């Protein structure tokens, strides 16, 4: 198991190794999808994951920011 960021971990035995909130089976991608759909952290907690904290949701956002910041993009010239 690897701890990728505060509150975010990866374990090959949980969710096929996808990043998730530590101590849960809640994938980071699901939380980000809810946020992208316009749900607030409070709505996500109340309507979907009462065992997840606001800090867990903010950790998902920080994790996504870190992934994007470290991403390398190589443009290919198309003729």
MOVEN-V329055 format. One line per field, one symbol per residue. ss: DSSP state (H for helix, E for strand, C for the rest). psi: psi as a letter, one per 20 degrees, with the letter a starting at -180 (. if undefined). burial: + if it has 9 or more other C-alpha atoms within 8 Angstrom, else -. A space follows every 50 residues. Layout:
ss: ???
psi: ???
burial: ???
This chain:
ss: CEEEECCEEECCCCHHHCCEECCCCCEHHHHHHHHHCCCCHHHHHHHCCC CCCHHHHHHHHHHHHHHHHHCCCCCCCCC
psi: ppohrpiprpphipkkjqprppjrkoqghgghggghijqrhggggghgmi iqrhhgghhgghgggggghipppopppp.
burial: --+---++++++-++-+++++---+-++--++-++---+-+-+++----+ ---+-++-+++-+----------------
